[in-house]
Amino acid sequence: MWVSKKKWSDLEKRVADLEEIIQDQLVLTNLDSDKISESIKDFIAHYHEATRDTVPKSS
């Protein structure tokens, strides 16, 4: 599946926004911020791995 650069950029922004929302909510629950950051990084790494072949190559 091919995704346009604009759609990919929009998707990356949405993921970043979700990361910020999750961080804010988890901080409010007094969870360990290092553990939270590691979990989010793992999620993003798995996401990028799963969608690696869908990213358009730079022209």
SULVENTA-V989431 format. One record per residue. N is the residue number from 1. PSI is psi in radians with two decimals (999 if undefined). D_LAST is the distance of its C-alpha to the last C-alpha in Angstrom with 1 decimal. Layout:
{{N | PSI | D_LAST} {N | PSI | D_LAST}}
//
This chain:
{{1 | 2.33 | 17.6} {2 | 2.41 | 14.1} {3 | 2.34 | 13.9} {4 | 2.72 | 11.9} {5 | -0.70 | 10.4} {6 | -0.82 | 13.6} {7 | -0.69 | 15.9} {8 | -0.75 | 14.7} {9 | -0.76 | 15.2} {10 | -0.72 | 18.5} {11 | -0.75 | 19.6} {12 | -0.68 | 19.1} {13 | -0.74 | 21.2} {14 | -0.70 | 23.8} {15 | -0.74 | 24.1} {16 | -0.71 | 24.6} {17 | -0.75 | 27.2} {18 | -0.69 | 28.9} {19 | -0.77 | 29.0} {20 | -0.75 | 30.8} {21 | -0.79 | 33.2} {22 | -0.78 | 34.1} {23 | -0.84 | 34.6} {24 | -0.78 | 36.9} {25 | -0.71 | 38.9} {26 | -0.59 | 39.4} {27 | -0.65 | 40.5} {28 | -0.43 | 43.1} {29 | 0.13 | 44.4} {30 | 0.57 | 44.9} {31 | 2.79 | 42.9} {32 | 2.08 | 41.8} {33 | -0.56 | 38.5} {34 | -0.72 | 37.4} {35 | -0.69 | 37.8} {36 | -0.85 | 35.9} {37 | -0.74 | 33.0} {38 | -0.72 | 33.0} {39 | -0.74 | 33.1} {40 | -0.73 | 30.2} {41 | -0.71 | 28.1} {42 | -0.79 | 29.1} {43 | -0.83 | 28.2} {44 | -0.69 | 24.7} {45 | -0.78 | 24.3} {46 | -0.68 | 25.5} {47 | -0.83 | 23.3} {48 | -0.68 | 20.1} {49 | -0.75 | 21.5} {50 | -0.50 | 22.3} {51 | 0.15 | 19.0} {52 | -0.77 | 16.8} {53 | -0.07 | 15.8} {54 | -0.10 | 15.0} {55 | 2.25 | 12.1} {56 | 2.51 | 8.8} {57 | 2.57 | 6.3} {58 | 2.51 | 3.8} {59 | 999 | 0.0}}
//
